[in-house]
Amino acid sequence: MVVIMHVNDAGEGWTWLMLLICLTTTLGTTVPVGYFFGVLNAPAELIKSWCADVLSTEYDTNSDDNQLNLLWTCIVSIYLIGGICGSCFSAWCSNKYGRKGSLVISSVILMICGLLFTWCRAAKSLEMLMTARFFGGIASALIFTAQPMYLLELAPATLSGSVGVFTCIGVTGGILLAQIVSMPQLLGSEENWPYALSFYALLVLICLMPLMCYPESPRWLYLVKGDVAGSAQALRKLRSHQASVEQELNELEQTLALDNKSSSMCQVLRDKELFLPLLLVCVFQATQQLSGINAIFFYSLSILTSAGFSTNSATWLNLGLGGFNLCASLLGPLLLRKFNRRPLLMCSCALCGLSLAGMSFSLYYLVSSEGTALRYVSSVFILCFILGFQLGLGPIAYFIGSELLEDAPRPVAMSMGSLFSWIGNFLIGMCFPLLQSVWSSFAFMPCMCVCIFCLILTWRYLPETRGREPKDVKPLMSQGLRSKIN
C-alpha cells in the first residue's frame, strides 16, 4: 500500500504523520468492524453446541435444531441491530465529543466487548455473548460515521479520495483476518473459539494509545467548538508549510462566517436543498450492502460447494476470495487519486450487475451439467464481482457524504448513510437464505437489479466531486430530483 503513495513533507501530499494516522485508525477501528462480520462463520457449529449445553445445564432446557437455529440467528443479527441503534445517535456523538473522541469511545467499547467474548464460555453466559455482539454493533456504527470524517477532515483536499478508501480497506482486511484466525488449525477450535472472537481486541489496544495522541479534526475544533487556537495547532502538526496552515484557517473563518453551525437531524431532513445529496448518500450505502457482497461472503462456502467443490477445497477457496478482496481494495488509493468518482462508480455498478447475472446463470446450468468447466466459470464471475465492487461501491460509498455535504449537515448525513448500510446488511442476512431456498442460484438477481438502479441514479444525479469543495457541488443538487448536474 505504501508503494503507491508518494510520502513527502511538502504539505500538499502524503506526510508521515498523515500516513501513520490512516494506518493506525484503520487497524484499530475499521479492521475490528470487518472482524465482527467474518468471525462467526467458521466456529458456528462449535458455538451452537456450546449454546445447547448452556441451555441444558444453566436453564434446564433441551433445545431442538429449530430452536438452536433461531438462537443462532439472534446471536448473528443482534450485531446488526446494535449497528442500527448506534447509527441513530452517532452524528450527535461525533458533534459532541469530536471525530477522534468518537473513535476513542468506540475503541473502549470494543475492548469491553472483547473481555465479554473471552469470559462468556467460562461464565456459561449467553447474555455476555449477546451483549458483546450488540455493543460491538453500536461501536461499529460510531466508527462508520466518525472514521471517514476524521480522515477526510485531517487530510488536504488533494488526498480526499486516497484517505477515504481506508475504511473499505480496513473492513475487507478485518474479514480476511477473521477467516484466518477462526480456522480450526488456529483459534477456531472447541477450546479456543472465545479467543477467536476476542482476538481483534489486541489491535484495538495497540492502536488506542497512538490514537489518543493524534490531533483532533481541525474543522471540528474550529467550526463546532470554536477553538481557533486548537485548530491552528492541529493544522501545524498535519501540514509542513505555514502557508498551507494560514490558507486553511482563512477558509474555515469564511465557512464560519456563513453561519455554518452543526445541524440537527430534523433540520437536515427539512432542508429541501439537502434532499438529493442525502438521498445519494443513503442509496449508495444501502446499495453497498444490497449489492450482494455480504451474501457472497456470508454464504460463500455453500455457494462454492454447490458449484461442485469439496468442503476442504471450498474452505481454502473462500480464504482465497478474502485475500483477493483485500488486494482489490488496496487499488483504491491509486484509482481514486487518478480517476473521477462518477465513472468509477458507474463502472463498478455495471461490472457488479453483469457478474451477478453471469454467476446466477452459470450456477443454474451447473446443476444440470456434469462438466467441470462451469464451476470455474462461476468462480471467475465471483472474482469479477469482487473486483467490480472494490472499483467504486466498496470505497466511495463510505466517504462520498463528506464530499457532497458541507460541514454543518455532514455528521447527520454520514449517520443516515450508516443507518441505511446497517438496514441493508440486516435485510441481506434475513432475506437471502429465503431467496436462496426459493430461487436457488437466481437469488442474486434482486442484487443485480439494485446495482442497475444505483448505476442509473449515479449517471443521472451524482455530480463529480473529485477536486471540488462541497460548496461547489451544492448548487448542482439544490433542486432535488429536478437537478441537472451538467
N, C-alpha and C positions, 0 to 999 in steps of 0.2 A: 504493500500500500504506500509506503514511504517513497518507493521508487518513482511513482508517477506524480509526486508532489515536489515542486521546487521550493525548498525551505530556505528562507533568507531573512535578513534582518532589516529589510527596507521599508517595512510597514505596510506596503501595498499587497504583498503576497503572504505566503506562509511564514510565520515566525516559530521558533522552537516552543515558546510558551503556548501559542495557539494550538500547535500540533499535540503537545502534551495534554492540554485541556480536552481536546477532542478524543484522544485515546483513552484517558482515564475515566472521563464521564461515560464513554461508551462501554468500557469494560465493567464499570461499577454500577451502571443503571440499566442500559438497554440490553446488554447481554443477559442479565438475570431475567428480564421480561421474556426474551426468547427461550430461556432455560425453562421457565414455568410452562410455556406452551408445549415443549417437547419431552419433558422428563417422565411423564406418566405412561408413555406408550409401552416401553419395554417391560417394566416391572408390574404391569397391570394385573396379571393373574396372581402374582405373589401378594400384592396389596389386597386384592379381593379375598384371597384365602385368609389373610390376617383379619380382615373385616368380619368374615364369617366366624372366626374364633373369638373375636371380641364380643360379637353379638351373643354367642353361645355362653361364654364364661361370665361376662360382666352384666349382661341384660337378660340372661336365661331365655334367649330367643333363638330358635332354629329357623334359619332363612333358606328359602329355595333359590334357584338360579334367577328367577324373575325379580325377586326382592333384592338380591345382590347386584343385579344389573341396574336396578333403579337407584340403589345406594351409590354405585359407581358413577352413574350419570350425575348424581348430585355433587359428588366429590369433584368431578371434572368441571361441571358447569358453574359451580359456586365461585370459581376464579373469575369467570366471565361476568357473573352478577356483581362481584366486587368491583370489576373494571367499570361497569355501567354506573354503579353508585359513586365511585371515585370521580368519574367524569363530570358529575353534577356539581361538584364543588372545587374541581381542580383549577378553574380560572380564578376563583376567589383566593385560593391558596397561593397561586402564582403572583397575584397582585399584593396580597397581604404580607407574605414572607419572602417574596423575590423569587427569581428563577433558580438561583443557586440554593436558596433556602428551602424551596420545594424539593429539590433533589436530595438535600441533606435529610429532610424529613422522610422522604420515601426510602432512603438508604437505611435509616434507623428502623423503619417498619419492616423492611426486608430482612434485616438481621434478626429481629424478634421472631419473624416467621421461620427463619432458619433454625432457631432454637426449638420452636414448637415441632418442626418436622423431625429434628434429631431425637427428641424425647417422647414423641407420640406413641411409639411401639412399646417402650419401656413402661410408660404410664398406662398402656392399654386404653388409649383415649381417642375415639373417633372425633370427638369435639375439638381436640388440639389439631388434628389433621385438617378438618374443615375450616377451622378458624384461621389457620395459617394460609390456606388457599384463598379464603375470602379477603383477608387483609393484604395478601400478595397482589390480588387484583386491584385493590384500592391504590397501593403503592405504584403499580404499573400504570394506572390511569394518570396519576400525578406526573410520572416520568414522561408519558407520551405527550402531555401538554407542555411541560416545562423544559425538557431537554432540547427539543428542536429550537424553541425560542431562545434558550440560553446561548446555544452555539451561534445562532444567526445574529443575535444582538451583540455578541462579543467580536464577531468576525467583521472585517471590512467588506464593503459591498461586492468587491471582486471575487470573494470566496463564498458567497451565499449558497451557491449550488454545491460546492465541494464539501462544506461543513454539513449541509443539510442531509447528505446521504449517510452520515454516521449512525443515524437512528436505525435505518434499514440494515446497515452492516452489522450493528450490534444484535438486532433481533435474529437475523439469519445465523450469525455466529453462535448465539445462545442456543438455538435449536440444534445446531450441529454438536455443540459441546454436550448438550443433554443426551443426544443419541449415543455419543461416545461413552460418557460417564455411566449411563444406565445400562450398558451392555453387561450380560451375565458374567463375563470374564473380569469386569472391574467392580463397580459398586451395585450392579443390578441383580444381586443375589438375595436369597432369603434372609441372610444375616445382615446384609449391608444396605438394603433399599432405603432405610431412613436417611443414611448418609448421602445416598444418591440425590434424594430430594433436597437436601440442605447444602450440597456442595457449592452452589452459587454464592453462599454467604461469605466464603473466603475471598472471592473477588470484590464483593461489596466492602468488606472490612479493609482490604488492601487499598482500595481506591477512595475510601471515605476521608482519610487523613489529608491527602493532597487536595481533594475537592474542597475541604473547609478552608484551605489556604488560597484558593483561586479567587480572583476578583469577582464581585457580583456584576450583573449586567449593567453597563453604564447607562443604557437607555432607561432601565427601570429606576436606577438611582436618581436620574435627572428628572424624568417625567412623572414618576409616581411618588417618590419620596421627597423630591425637591432638594436632594443633596448634590449640589453643584460641585462642591469640593471632592466628595467621594467619587462622583462620576469622572472628574478630571484625573483623579489619582488612578482609577481603574484603567482609563484610556492610556495613561502614561506607561502602565505596565504592559499593555497589549500592543501599543504602537511604538515604533522606534524613532519616528520623526515627530518633533514637536509641532510641525506644520499640520500634520495629519490630526493631531490631538485638537488643535485650535479650530480646524475646519469642522470636525465632528461636533465640537462643543457649540459652534455657531449654528450648525444645523439643528441641534437639539434645542437651542434657545428659540429659533424660529418656529420649531414644532410646538414648543410650549406656549409661544405667543398666540398660536391658533386655538388655544383653549383645548388642547388635545389631552384632556384628563381621561382616566380609565372609565370605561363604560360598564354598566351592569348588563346582565343577560337580557332583561326586559327592554332596555334602551336599544341594544343591538337588534333585537328581534323586531322592534317597532320602526326602525330606520329603513325606509324603502330603498335607499341608495346602497345599503349593505345586503340586500336580499340576494342578489346574484353571486357576489363573492362568497357569502355564507353557504349558499346552495352548492357552489362548486366545491368548497372545502368538504362539506358533509358527503356529497356524492362521491368524490374521489376516495375519501376514507372508507366509505361503505363498499365501494367497488373493489378496493384493495382486498377486502376480506371475502366479498361475494364472488370474486373472480375465479375462485376455486383453488387458490394456493394452499389454504389451510386444509381443504378437503383432500388434496393430494398428499400432504404431509401427515395429516391425521390418519388417513386410510391407505397410505402408500403400500404397506405390507400386503393388505388384502388385494389391492389393485395389481401388484406385481405377481402375487400367487395366482390370481385369476388370469393373468397373462401367460401362465404356464411355467413360471419359475418355481423352483423348490423353496421351501421355507428358509433354508440356510442361505441360498443364493439371493432370495428376496431381502433378507436382513442386510447382507453386505451391499446389495444394490441400493437399498434405502439409505444406508450410510453414504454411499457414493453420491446420491441425489443431494443429500445435505451438504456435502463438500462442494459439489458443483454450484449449488445455490449460493454458498458463501463466496466462491470465486467470482461468480457472475456479479454479485453485489459489490465486489471490490472495483469493478469497472466504473461504478457510479461517479466518483470524484473526477475522473478523466472525461467521461461523457458529458456531464453537466457543466464542466468548465469549457468544453469545446462546442457544444450544440445547444440549441434553443429548447425550451421546455415543451412547447406545443408539438413540434414534430416528434420528439422523443416519446411523449405521452400517446400520441396517435399511433405511432409505430408499435408501441407496447400493447395497446388495446387490440390492434389488428392482429398482431402475431399471437397474442394470447387466445383470441377468439378462434383463429384458424387452427391453432394447435389443439384446443379443446375439441373442436369438431373432428379433426383427424384422429385424435386419441379415442373419441367415442366410437367412431365407425371402425377403427382398427380392432378395438376390443370386442365390438359386436361380431365382426366377421371371424375373429379368432376363436370364438366359442364354437362355431360350426365348422371350423377348419382344423385339420390335424398338422398343418405345416408349422414350422418354427420361425419362418421369416416375419410373420405378423407380430410376434412377441417383441422382436427387436424394433420393428416399426413403431409399436406402441411406446417403447422406451424412448425412442428418438423424439416422438411428439411430446412426451413429458419433459425432456430436456429443452426442447424448443419453447415450451410454455414457461419454464423457469427462467430461461434467458429473456424471453419477451417481458415477463413480469419485472425483472430487475432492470430493464431498459428505462422504465418510467413509472409504472404503477407502484412498484415497491418503494423507491426512494422519494419520488416527487410528492406523493400524497401526504407524507409526513410534514413537509416544510412549505408547501405551496401557500398555506394560510398566512405565513409570515411575509410572503412576497405580494400577496393580494391585498392585505388589510394593513391599515396604519396602526400605530401603537395603541390607541385607545380601545378599539374593538378586538384587537389581536388575541388576547388571552381567552375571551369568550368564544371566538371563532375556533381556536385550537381546541378548546374544551368541547365544543359542539362536535367538531370533527372526530375527536377521540370517542365521544359518546356513540356516534354512528358507526365507528370502527368496531367498538365492542358489541354493539347490537348485531352488526353483520356477522361477526365471529360467532356470536351466540346462535344466530339463525342457521349458519352452516353446520355447527355442531349438532343442532337439534333436527334439522330437516334433511341433511344429506343422506344419513343412513336410511331414512324412509324413502327418499327418491331412489336410492340405490336398490332397495328391495323391490320397488315397483317398476322402475325403468331400466335397471341393470346399468350397462355401460353408458346409456344416454342420460344418466343423472347429471352429467356435466353440461348438458345443453342449456339449462337455465343460466349457468355461469357464463356460457358463451354469449347469451343474449345481454347479460349485464355488461360484458366487455364492449359489445357493439353499441349499446346505449351510451356508455362512457365515451366511446370514440366520437359519436355524433355530438354529444354535449361539448367535448373539448374543441372539436372543429368549429362549432357554432358560437361558443360563448367565451372560451378561455383566451384572454389576451396574453401576448408574450411578456413574460416578467423578467427574463434574463437581462441584467444590466440596467434595470429600471427600478425606480423607487415606487413604493405603494401609492404615493400621492400622484404619480404619473399615470398609473393604470386605473386609478379610481374613477375618473370621468368616463372611461370606456365601459364601465359596468353600472353606471348610475341610473340607467333606465330599466333595470331589471331584465326581464326576458325580451324586451324590445331593444336592448342594447345592441350596438354594432361595434365590433372590436376593431374594425379596419377604418 
